Amino acid sequence: MTPTRTRAALITLAALLFQLLAVTAPANACGCGAMVPRTGERITVDEETSALRWDGRTEQIVMRLAVHGDGHDVAWVMPVPHRATVKLGDPGLFTALAGATAPELRTRHYFWPRTGDWPFDGGNGDGAAAGAPAPSAGSGVGVVGRERLGPFDVARLTATDPHALAGWLDDHGFALPARLDRALRPYVDQGWEYVAIRLAPTAGDGTALTGRLDPLHLTFASERPVYPMRLSRLARTAQHLDLYVLADHRMEPRSAIGGGAPRVTFAGKVTDTSGPLAELATGAPYLTAYAQDFPTPSRIDADHTLRRAADDTPYRQVEYENELLTVGPDLPLWLLTVLGTTAAALTTLLLTVRARRRRPVARPAPVRTPPPLV
């Protein structure tokens, strides 16, 4: 086979494999739930940011997802321990949280020039309620509420059979992969409910879902703060979690649940409770921000449950900006020091030479001839 034909065959094979994967792609798991595209479509979560507020009895979770793909309709399923209410979240919440937890900036000076400094710089320096369809008899699924929130068609479901949710989704045009069906069983066994959401572009013109979606705000009763993560074990690529936790005290995960050690990126009292933070920061709670990586999602073995930390020690990251020491706005201190040291050395040398030139030359003493001996 000629090189040209070989290359063409490889391209054709790659295209066929891509189409096969596109048809058989499983649900795309994210940190808090799972997305189920229609058969033959793909959707990927690029970014997930969540805030969790717990007051001892009630939990609120606000999530913002950024997605891309060719999916026009996507179902998103999230398990919750008790019946949840759902509304649109404030888009400015995560901007406010990022500002509240931003690292402290400090300047760190250095003396000698580095790459980029002269002379090493090269000379350049509300939704309306909709009627909910009645579940089929014996399906094991109950629709306890349904509403339209912006681009979201939200259904709140109960399920008493691990296969019932799959059947309900299938009736509405979504095929739940077997792996996700099995992953939901622990939630069914514990009597959890589900929030099933159909995401669709608001234009309604067949445009694929892409970009950041409006945040969703879920509220439900909870005896202890929990962030559902178990479904992320189905993900095929490494996962990253950024989680803001607001409570009366500093909180910490009980375990790593199969990922890397959770890293605290901020801990401290919320001082600004106005604007987008007003609802979650009522009573000026303690804010703890965590980041965690899951290099091998299949190792995730539980949901994140949170507990009070040993103390409320505050923490804030520090980022340093390195800056060359200068005198005034432009004169590097190292250059001034070198010039000053050189000038002082030259001055000392000149003075030494001049002093030697002015020093009188000592004349040798006359040689005296001793008197002759008699």
Secondary structure, DSSP 4 states (H G I P E B T S, - for coil): --HHHHHHHHHHHHHHHHHHHHHH---EEETTEEEEEPTT--EEEEEEEEEEEE-SSEEEEEEEEEEEES-SSEEEEEEESS-EEEEEPPTTHHHHHHHHTPPEEEEEEESS--TTSTTSSTT-----B-PPPPPPTT-SEEEEEEEEETTEEEEEEEESSTTHHHHHHHHTT-PPPHHHHHHTHHHHHTT-EEEEEEE--TT-SSPPP-EEPPPEEEEEE-SS-EE--GGGGG-SS-EEEEEEEEESS-EEES--TTSSPPEEEEEEE----SGGGTTTTTT--EEEEEEEEESSGGG--S-EEEEE-S----EE-EEEEEEE-EETTTEEHHHHHHHHHHHHHHHHHHHHHHHHHHSPPPPPPPPPPPPPP-
